[in-house]
């Protein structure tokens, strides 16, 4: 493995690799981390599937989620990046670039999600200039909505999924 794609002040940003599986399992084992991610179960199988989806976006579209490790360590703190999505409900989130992030609870309130997201957007914009990017956030996830606003994303619609309202945001091209 050659090294991170790039680094920020506190993070090394890696493309998905098989070695990320255990870190993803640990990251998503925390119920609080999964609180705003829907009611999907987690475990080794589900996180293996997430890892393969993340790697697949890179292989098929040339961009995707980065594994975010504490700088110069193997510690997985989260995942973040612009990936290719197909949500299946239209409204601008099918067959489109979408930004997303998931970080360990111990990083919350430290600006890590903003740092990783800004770096991911800079990477994406350099490689794919002028592209619209979507974003989907649970309406109760106020910290992530604040990160999205800081990144320049604006609300354009909502999607009701059972008892959950998902706020649909975009950063226009």
Residue frames relative to the residue before (quaternion, step in Angstrom):
aa qw qx qy qz dx dy dz
X 1.0000 0.0000 0.0000 0.0000 0.00 0.00 0.00
X 0.4122 -0.7824 0.4191 0.2058 3.54 -0.61 1.15
X 0.6676 -0.4653 0.3323 0.4769 3.62 0.94 -0.69
X 0.7047 -0.4582 0.3120 0.4429 3.56 -1.27 0.07
X 0.5881 -0.5551 0.4576 0.3697 3.55 -1.27 0.50
X 0.7404 -0.2000 0.1474 0.6246 3.55 1.08 -0.86
X 0.3084 -0.7349 0.5729 0.1912 3.55 -1.32 0.20
X 0.2535 -0.7045 0.6351 0.1899 3.52 -1.29 0.49
X 0.7682 -0.3300 0.2397 0.4935 3.57 -1.21 -0.22
X 0.8303 0.1951 -0.0651 0.5180 3.59 0.93 -0.92
X 0.7551 0.3809 -0.1814 0.5018 3.59 1.23 -0.26
X 0.2284 -0.6704 0.6773 0.1990 3.47 -1.38 0.45
X 0.2072 -0.7931 0.5680 0.0730 3.56 -0.78 1.09
X 0.0761 -0.8246 0.5595 -0.0354 3.55 -0.46 1.31
X 0.4663 -0.5913 0.5606 0.3445 3.55 -1.24 0.45
X 0.6370 -0.5502 0.3615 0.4011 3.61 -1.12 0.58
X 0.0077 0.7751 -0.6306 0.0395 3.53 -1.12 0.83
X 0.6688 -0.5127 0.3534 0.4061 3.57 -1.18 0.52
X 0.6350 0.5587 -0.3342 0.4158 3.59 1.02 -0.71
X 0.5790 0.6094 -0.3658 0.3995 3.63 1.25 -0.25
X 0.4803 0.7217 -0.4228 0.2640 3.58 1.17 -0.48
X 0.6908 0.4705 -0.2957 0.4627 3.62 0.72 -0.98
X 0.6441 0.5227 -0.3218 0.4564 3.60 1.00 -0.76
X 0.6396 0.5077 -0.3228 0.4784 3.59 1.04 -0.73
X 0.6263 0.5273 -0.3378 0.4643 3.58 0.97 -0.83
X 0.6738 0.4883 -0.2930 0.4709 3.59 0.88 -0.92
X 0.6449 0.5397 -0.3166 0.4388 3.59 0.91 -0.93
X 0.7766 0.3683 -0.1816 0.4777 3.57 0.79 -1.05
X 0.4734 0.6649 -0.4491 0.3634 3.61 1.24 0.02
X 0.6169 0.5510 -0.3345 0.4516 3.59 1.17 -0.58
X 0.4406 -0.7245 0.4745 0.2365 3.57 -0.57 1.22
X 0.6369 0.5340 -0.3299 0.4477 3.61 1.02 -0.75
X 0.6217 0.5285 -0.3380 0.4690 3.58 1.07 -0.69
X 0.7202 0.4419 -0.2373 0.4793 3.60 1.03 -0.81
X 0.3954 0.7787 -0.4420 0.2048 3.60 1.24 -0.33
X 0.7991 0.2828 -0.1356 0.5129 3.61 0.86 -0.91
X 0.5470 0.6407 -0.3821 0.3800 3.58 1.24 0.30
X 0.6366 -0.4972 0.3421 0.4800 3.59 1.22 0.17
X 0.6171 -0.5936 0.3941 0.3340 3.51 -1.29 0.06
X 0.3290 0.7610 -0.5040 0.2420 3.58 1.18 0.37
X 0.4549 -0.6622 0.5101 0.3073 3.58 -1.02 0.74
X 0.1955 -0.7568 0.6031 0.1586 3.54 -1.28 0.21
X 0.2492 0.7206 -0.6194 0.1871 3.49 -1.32 0.38
X 0.7723 -0.3683 0.2376 0.4598 3.56 -1.28 -0.04
X 0.6650 0.5019 -0.3162 0.4538 3.62 0.92 -0.83
X 0.6860 0.4915 -0.2885 0.4524 3.58 0.82 -1.00
X 0.6981 0.4568 -0.2828 0.4732 3.58 0.95 -0.80
X 0.5590 0.5423 -0.3932 0.4887 3.58 1.20 -0.38
X 0.6539 0.5054 -0.3089 0.4708 3.59 0.97 -0.85
X 0.6230 0.5200 -0.3384 0.4764 3.62 1.01 -0.75
X 0.6413 0.5247 -0.3196 0.4596 3.59 0.94 -0.91
X 0.6761 0.4849 -0.2967 0.4688 3.59 0.92 -0.87
X 0.6154 0.5202 -0.3478 0.4791 3.63 1.04 -0.69
X 0.6542 0.5175 -0.3132 0.4540 3.56 0.94 -0.92
X 0.6736 0.4740 -0.2911 0.4867 3.59 0.91 -0.89
X 0.6322 0.5579 -0.3270 0.4268 3.59 1.03 -0.77
X 0.6103 0.5398 -0.3570 0.4569 3.59 1.01 -0.72
X 0.6417 0.5141 -0.3183 0.4718 3.58 0.98 -0.84
X 0.6969 0.4922 -0.2826 0.4384 3.57 0.80 -1.01
X 0.7597 0.4107 -0.2121 0.4573 3.59 0.86 -0.95
X 0.8250 0.2539 -0.0892 0.4970 3.59 0.99 -0.83
X 0.4976 -0.6950 0.4053 0.3242 3.60 1.25 -0.18
X 0.7464 0.2336 -0.1862 0.5947 3.57 1.28 0.25
X 0.1605 0.8037 -0.5604 0.1192 3.56 -1.20 0.41
X 0.7424 -0.3769 0.3296 0.4452 3.48 -1.40 -0.34
X 0.2627 -0.7240 0.6173 0.1606 3.54 -1.18 0.75
X 0.3592 -0.6466 0.6139 0.2757 3.54 -1.22 0.53
X 0.2168 -0.7953 0.5600 0.0831 3.56 -0.71 1.14
X 0.0608 -0.7996 0.5971 -0.0222 3.53 -0.58 1.21
X 0.5639 -0.5463 0.4778 0.3941 3.54 -1.16 0.56
X 0.6161 -0.6059 0.3582 0.3535 3.57 -0.88 1.00
X 0.8677 0.0415 -0.0842 0.4882 3.54 -0.95 1.05
X 0.6485 0.4442 -0.3487 0.5105 3.59 1.13 0.66
X 0.5104 -0.6120 0.4976 0.3426 3.57 -1.35 -0.02
X 0.4636 0.7110 -0.4329 0.3036 3.60 1.26 -0.05
X 0.2764 -0.7555 0.5763 0.1439 3.57 -0.63 1.19
X 0.1578 -0.7991 0.5768 0.0625 3.57 -0.67 1.16
X 0.7873 -0.2102 0.1470 0.5606 3.56 1.17 -0.46
X 0.3501 -0.6777 0.5858 0.2738 3.48 -1.37 -0.33
X 0.0794 0.7900 -0.5992 0.1027 3.56 -1.06 0.75
X 0.4205 0.7074 -0.5186 0.2318 3.53 -1.12 0.61
X 0.5017 -0.5776 0.5333 0.3609 3.49 -1.39 -0.13
X 0.0253 -0.8070 0.5876 -0.0530 3.56 -0.58 1.20
X 0.4935 -0.6302 0.4942 0.3393 3.56 -1.24 0.25
X 0.0729 -0.8350 0.5453 0.0039 3.56 -0.66 1.09
X 0.0508 -0.7264 0.6823 0.0647 3.46 -1.43 0.29
X 0.1568 -0.8519 0.4973 0.0487 3.56 0.07 1.34
X 0.4396 -0.7417 0.4207 0.2822 3.56 1.20 -0.43
X 0.6988 0.4163 -0.3013 0.4975 3.60 1.19 0.15
X 0.5360 -0.6398 0.4045 0.3739 3.57 1.21 0.30
X 0.5925 0.6275 -0.3945 0.3156 3.54 -0.93 -0.97
X 0.7244 -0.4793 0.2534 0.4258 3.58 0.98 0.79
X 0.6836 0.4572 -0.3062 0.4794 3.61 1.21 0.22
X 0.5456 0.5425 -0.4422 0.4609 3.55 1.12 0.67
X 0.8546 0.0326 -0.0624 0.5144 3.54 -1.00 0.96
X 0.5676 0.5932 -0.3539 0.4479 3.54 0.94 0.99
X 0.5388 -0.5700 0.4861 0.3854 3.59 -1.21 0.32
X 0.0133 -0.7842 0.6194 -0.0346 3.56 -0.98 0.93
X 0.2838 -0.7417 0.5764 0.1926 3.58 -0.96 0.81
X 0.0837 0.7865 -0.6093 0.0559 3.53 -1.15 0.67
X 0.0570 -0.7840 0.6177 0.0227 3.53 -1.27 0.43
X 0.0170 -0.7334 0.6795 0.0077 3.51 -1.28 0.65
X 0.0295 0.8197 -0.5697 0.0516 3.59 -0.73 1.05
X 0.6156 -0.5555 0.4264 0.3614 3.53 -1.23 0.64
X 0.6130 -0.5885 0.3941 0.3502 3.53 -1.07 0.80
X 0.6384 0.5543 -0.3428 0.4096 3.61 0.96 -0.73
X 0.6608 0.4927 -0.3132 0.4717 3.62 1.23 -0.27
X 0.4865 0.7054 -0.4231 0.2944 3.59 1.20 -0.40
X 0.8090 0.2685 -0.2215 0.4737 3.55 -1.05 0.82
X 0.6393 0.5434 -0.3195 0.4405 3.59 1.28 0.06
X 0.5438 -0.6448 0.3882 0.3713 3.59 1.27 0.04
X 0.3693 0.7510 -0.4783 0.2661 3.59 1.25 0.21
X 0.6522 0.5069 -0.3249 0.4606 3.63 0.90 -0.85
X 0.6512 0.5004 -0.3172 0.4742 3.59 0.97 -0.79
X 0.6429 0.5327 -0.3173 0.4496 3.58 0.93 -0.90
X 0.6961 0.4649 -0.2704 0.4756 3.57 0.86 -0.99
X 0.6668 0.5120 -0.3046 0.4477 3.58 0.96 -0.85
X 0.6396 0.5139 -0.3252 0.4702 3.58 0.96 -0.82
X 0.6644 0.4928 -0.3013 0.4743 3.58 0.96 -0.86
X 0.6435 0.5209 -0.3187 0.4614 3.59 0.99 -0.81
X 0.6589 0.4990 -0.3059 0.4725 3.58 0.97 -0.85
X 0.6313 0.5253 -0.3352 0.4618 3.59 0.98 -0.79
X 0.6406 0.5121 -0.3203 0.4742 3.58 0.97 -0.86
X 0.6805 0.4979 -0.2902 0.4525 3.59 0.82 -1.04
X 0.6734 0.5089 -0.3002 0.4443 3.60 0.88 -0.95
X 0.6404 0.5116 -0.3294 0.4686 3.58 1.06 -0.68
X 0.7230 0.4380 -0.2370 0.4788 3.58 1.01 -0.84
X 0.8004 0.1400 -0.0269 0.5822 3.60 1.07 -0.79
X 0.0604 -0.8549 0.5137 0.0395 3.61 0.57 1.09
X 0.8442 0.2665 -0.1835 0.4274 3.51 -1.24 0.68
X 0.5003 0.6624 -0.4294 0.3558 3.62 1.17 0.33
X 0.4504 -0.6332 0.5585 0.2903 3.55 -1.12 0.72
X 0.1010 -0.7746 0.6224 0.0500 3.58 -1.09 0.76
X 0.2628 -0.7642 0.5730 0.1362 3.56 -0.93 0.96
X 0.0895 -0.7630 0.6377 0.0553 3.52 -1.38 0.21
X 0.1020 -0.7896 0.6043 0.0296 3.58 -1.03 0.80
X 0.0631 0.8102 -0.5744 0.0985 3.59 -0.63 1.14
X 0.5279 -0.6173 0.4924 0.3127 3.54 -1.04 0.88
X 0.5221 -0.6861 0.4100 0.2974 3.61 -0.83 0.96
X 0.6615 0.4874 -0.3154 0.4748 3.61 1.20 -0.30
X 0.5876 0.5765 -0.3646 0.4352 3.59 1.27 -0.14
X 0.1170 -0.8563 0.5016 0.0382 3.55 0.49 1.25
X 0.6353 0.5190 -0.3636 0.4414 3.67 0.91 -0.66
X 0.6820 0.4670 -0.3013 0.4754 3.62 0.92 -0.80
X 0.6059 0.5317 -0.3582 0.4710 3.59 1.08 -0.62
X 0.6375 0.5149 -0.3235 0.4731 3.59 1.07 -0.71
X 0.6208 0.5200 -0.3421 0.4765 3.61 1.00 -0.75
X 0.6571 0.5177 -0.3153 0.4481 3.59 0.87 -0.95
X 0.6454 0.5109 -0.3218 0.4678 3.60 0.96 -0.82
X 0.6384 0.5303 -0.3171 0.4589 3.58 1.01 -0.85
X 0.6846 0.4814 -0.2656 0.4785 3.57 1.15 -0.69
X 0.5760 -0.6192 0.3630 0.3913 3.59 1.29 -0.11
X 0.4573 0.6721 -0.4597 0.3574 3.58 1.22 0.32
X 0.1349 -0.7838 0.6042 0.0497 3.55 -1.08 0.83
X 0.5434 -0.6238 0.4625 0.3188 3.53 -1.15 0.70
X 0.0426 -0.8020 0.5950 0.0301 3.55 -1.02 0.82
X 0.7973 -0.0269 0.0276 0.6024 3.61 1.22 -0.29
X 0.2410 -0.7271 0.6107 0.2008 3.55 -1.36 -0.17
X 0.1737 -0.7533 0.6256 0.1046 3.54 -1.27 0.46
X 0.2388 -0.7604 0.5879 0.1384 3.57 -0.74 1.05
X 0.0349 -0.7788 0.6251 -0.0384 3.53 -0.84 1.10
X 0.7881 -0.1569 0.0639 0.5918 3.58 0.07 1.29
X 0.7906 -0.2246 0.2060 0.5311 3.56 -0.65 -1.15
X 0.6152 0.5528 -0.3313 0.4540 3.57 1.29 0.00
X 0.1804 -0.7460 0.6293 0.1221 3.53 -1.08 0.79
X 0.1837 -0.7761 0.5986 0.0751 3.52 -0.76 1.11
X 0.2941 -0.7370 0.5865 0.1623 3.54 -0.82 1.06
X 0.2051 -0.7707 0.5951 0.0985 3.56 -0.81 1.06
X 0.0521 -0.8039 0.5913 -0.0376 3.53 -0.77 1.14
X 0.0819 -0.7854 0.6101 0.0656 3.52 -1.27 0.32
X 0.2121 -0.6690 0.6856 0.1933 3.43 -1.41 0.36
X 0.3244 -0.7909 0.4800 0.1968 3.56 -0.14 1.27
X 0.6019 -0.5701 0.4266 0.3616 3.52 -1.25 0.56
